């Protein structure tokens, strides 16, 4: 088996995307290609500095792999994260091509259906935010805002006024205190906010245990892989499952099933990424309570092959893309 890696720069559709006053023009990804018996399997990851990863860290992990291994060996060879994700997904794709059967069949899953994704809004200026909210609120049932700090009511009010029929998810990105959450949650609920993602820093989330939560709380930074689930009991209502955190499709499916057994709702999420990286996540999104897989919609170019979208729906990938 031969492994190749390719660094890709993914440009945003509108030239930039603003998250919490940080203006971004691109994200960097690594495509992994594995070749065996004349077949090629592909996977892609986005090393995210917020999770302590980089292009160099992913490449370094892949360069240290032994000459031979299987997909089942990956948890002992690579830590949960983007390197393992890209390789795991590439091996699933390779297995599907060698078997002549789709990944969902090989994994014992039901045939996937299109899923409705929420839409993440850029917060560059209030005027642009209002225009985007009005535009995308006519298409997507849920809009997502990534906002640092507790001073967010004016922006949420603006989005609600521009898109009154849309629900809103606020990703607080570990920037609140418990008092912020308790103060803001009732007011945000009146603005059709349906969930707060990671309000407190992961190191402080024990403060959420046992309190009444006026709005459901979703774990993101607090839940990278299945080992985190026991400490989430009583603290969270949902978990955001991302392949780049969990370490691939294999781990993400196991985390999804375990989270449901714990009584947690599931968000199928992703970083801003191409259709190749999003395709395996669509399998995780089947039956999910929340879906945040709009990454390909935010990109100027989507590589070789793009997942088909119909309104808010993202369709399962065709075999020429993945799986």
Residue pairs with C-beta under 8 A, 6 or more apart in sequence:
1 34
1 35
1 36
1 68
2 34
2 35
2 36
3 32
3 33
3 34
3 35
3 62
3 65
3 87
4 32
4 33
4 34
4 35
5 30
5 31
5 32
5 33
5 59
5 62
6 30
6 31
6 33
7 28
7 29
7 30
7 55
8 28
8 29
8 30
8 31
8 44
8 274
8 303
9 26
9 27
9 28
9 29
10 26
10 27
10 28
10 29
10 272
10 273
10 274
10 299
10 300
10 301
11 25
11 26
11 299
11 300
11 301
12 24
12 25
12 26
12 272
12 298
12 299
12 300
13 297
13 298
13 299
13 300
14 122
15 25
15 300
16 23
16 24
16 25
16 122
16 124
17 23
17 24
17 25
17 122
17 124
17 272
17 298
18 24
18 122
18 123
18 124
19 122
19 123
19 146
20 123
20 146
20 147
20 148
20 173
21 123
21 148
23 124
27 46
27 271
27 272
27 273
28 46
28 47
28 55
29 44
29 45
29 46
29 47
29 273
29 274
29 277
30 44
30 45
30 47
30 55
30 58
30 59
30 82
30 83
30 86
31 42
31 43
31 44
31 86
31 276
31 303
32 42
32 43
32 44
32 45
32 62
32 86
32 87
32 89
32 90
33 40
33 41
33 42
33 90
34 40
34 41
34 87
34 90
34 91
34 94
35 41
35 94
36 94
36 98
37 98
39 94
39 97
39 98
40 94
40 97
41 90
41 91
41 92
41 93
41 94
41 95
41 96
41 97
42 89
42 90
42 93
42 276
42 322
43 85
43 86
43 87
43 88
43 89
43 90
43 91
43 92
43 93
43 248
43 276
43 277
43 280
43 322
44 86
44 89
44 273
44 274
44 276
44 277
45 58
45 82
45 83
45 85
45 86
45 243
45 244
45 277
46 82
46 244
46 271
46 272
46 273
46 277
47 53
47 54
47 55
47 57
47 58
47 82
47 244
48 82
48 244
48 271
50 221
51 81
51 82
51 221
51 224
51 244
51 245
53 81
53 82
53 244
57 83
58 81
58 82
58 83
58 86
61 78
61 79
61 81
61 83
61 84
62 83
62 87
65 77
65 78
66 77
69 77
70 91
71 88
71 91
71 92
71 95
71 250
74 84
74 87
74 88
74 91
74 247
74 248
74 250
75 84
75 247
75 251
77 84
78 84
78 87
78 247
79 247
80 224
80 225
80 245
80 246
80 247
80 251
81 224
81 244
81 245
81 247
82 244
84 247
84 248
84 251
85 243
85 244
85 246
85 247
85 248
85 249
86 248
87 248
88 247
88 248
88 249
88 250
88 251
89 243
89 248
89 249
89 277
89 280
89 322
92 103
92 106
92 107
92 248
92 249
92 250
92 280
92 323
93 103
93 322
93 323
95 103
95 106
96 102
96 103
96 106
96 319
96 323
97 319
99 106
102 319
102 323
103 249
103 280
103 283
103 322
103 323
104 110
104 111
104 112
104 283
104 323
107 249
107 253
107 283
109 253
109 283
109 286
110 286
112 282
112 283
112 286
112 316
113 286
113 316
114 310
114 313
114 314
114 315
114 316
115 268
115 282
115 285
115 286
115 288
115 291
115 293
115 313
115 314
116 140
116 141
116 291
116 312
116 313
116 314
117 140
117 291
117 292
117 293
117 294
117 297
117 312
117 313
117 314
118 140
118 141
118 142
118 143
118 144
118 169
118 290
118 291
118 292
118 294
119 136
119 139
119 140
119 142
119 143
119 144
119 294
119 297
119 312
120 143
120 144
120 145
120 146
120 272
120 292
120 294
120 298
121 129
121 132
121 133
121 136
121 143
121 144
121 145
121 159
122 128
122 129
122 132
123 129
123 145
123 146
123 147
123 155
126 154
126 155
126 158
129 155
129 158
129 159
129 162
130 158
130 159
130 161
130 162
131 162
133 143
133 158
133 159
133 162
133 163
133 166
134 162
134 163
136 143
136 163
136 166
137 143
137 159
137 162
137 163
137 164
137 165
137 166
138 163
139 311
139 312
140 166
140 294
140 312
141 166
141 167
141 312
142 166
142 167
142 168
142 169
142 194
142 290
143 159
143 163
143 166
143 167
143 168
143 169
144 168
144 169
144 170
144 171
144 292
145 152
145 155
145 156
145 159
145 168
145 169
145 170
145 171
146 171
146 173
147 155
147 170
147 171
147 172
147 173
147 175
148 172
148 173
148 175
149 175
149 176
150 175
150 176
150 177
150 180
150 183
150 184
152 170
152 172
152 184
153 184
153 187
153 188
156 168
156 170
156 188
156 191
156 193
157 191
159 166
159 168
160 168
160 191
160 192
164 192
166 192
167 192
167 193
167 194
168 188
168 191
168 192
168 193
168 194
169 193
169 194
169 195
169 196
169 197
169 218
169 290
169 292
170 188
170 193
170 195
170 196
170 197
171 196
171 197
171 198
171 220
172 196
172 197
172 198
172 199
173 197
173 198
174 198
174 199
174 200
174 201
174 202
174 221
175 199
176 184
176 199
176 200
177 200
178 200
178 204
178 207
178 208
178 211
180 199
181 196
181 199
181 200
181 208
181 217
182 211
182 214
185 196
185 213
185 214
185 215
186 214
188 196
188 215
189 214
189 215
193 215
194 215
194 216
195 215
195 216
195 217
195 218
195 237
195 238
195 290
196 215
196 216
196 217
196 218
197 217
197 218
197 220
197 240
197 267
198 217
198 218
198 219
198 220
198 221
198 222
198 240
199 217
200 207
200 208
201 221
202 221
202 222
205 219
205 222
205 235
205 236
206 235
208 217
208 234
208 235
208 236
209 234
209 235
210 234
213 237
216 237
216 238
216 265
217 235
217 236
217 237
217 238
218 236
218 237
218 238
218 239
218 240
218 265
218 267
218 290
219 228
219 232
219 235
219 236
219 238
219 239
219 240
220 240
220 242
220 269
222 228
222 231
222 232
222 235
222 236
223 229
223 232
223 236
223 239
223 240
223 241
223 245
223 255
224 245
224 246
225 245
225 246
225 247
225 251
225 255
226 246
226 251
226 254
226 255
226 258
229 239
229 255
229 258
229 259
229 262
229 264
232 239
232 262
232 264
233 262
236 264
237 264
237 265
238 264
238 265
238 266
238 267
238 289
238 290
239 255
239 259
239 264
239 265
239 266
239 267
240 267
240 269
240 292
241 252
241 255
241 256
241 259
241 266
241 267
241 268
241 269
241 284
242 252
242 269
242 270
242 271
242 281
243 249
243 252
243 270
243 277
243 280
243 281
243 284
244 270
244 271
244 277
246 252
246 255
248 280
249 280
249 283
249 284
252 280
252 281
252 284
253 283
253 284
256 266
256 268
256 284
256 288
259 265
259 266
260 266
265 289
265 290
266 287
266 288
266 289
266 290
267 288
267 289
267 290
267 291
267 292
268 281
268 282
268 284
268 285
268 288
268 290
268 291
268 292
268 293
269 281
269 292
269 293
270 277
270 278
270 281
270 292
270 293
270 295
271 277
271 295
272 295
272 298
272 299
273 295
273 296
274 295
274 296
274 299
274 302
274 303
275 296
275 302
275 303
275 305
275 306
275 307
275 317
275 321
275 322
276 303
276 305
276 321
276 322
277 295
278 293
278 295
278 296
278 307
278 314
278 317
279 307
279 316
279 317
279 321
279 322
279 323
280 322
280 323
281 293
282 293
282 307
282 314
282 316
282 317
283 316
283 323
285 291
285 293
291 314
293 314
294 314
296 302
296 306
296 307
296 309
296 314
297 309
305 318
305 320
305 321
306 321
307 314
307 315
307 316
307 317
307 321
308 315
308 318
309 315
317 323
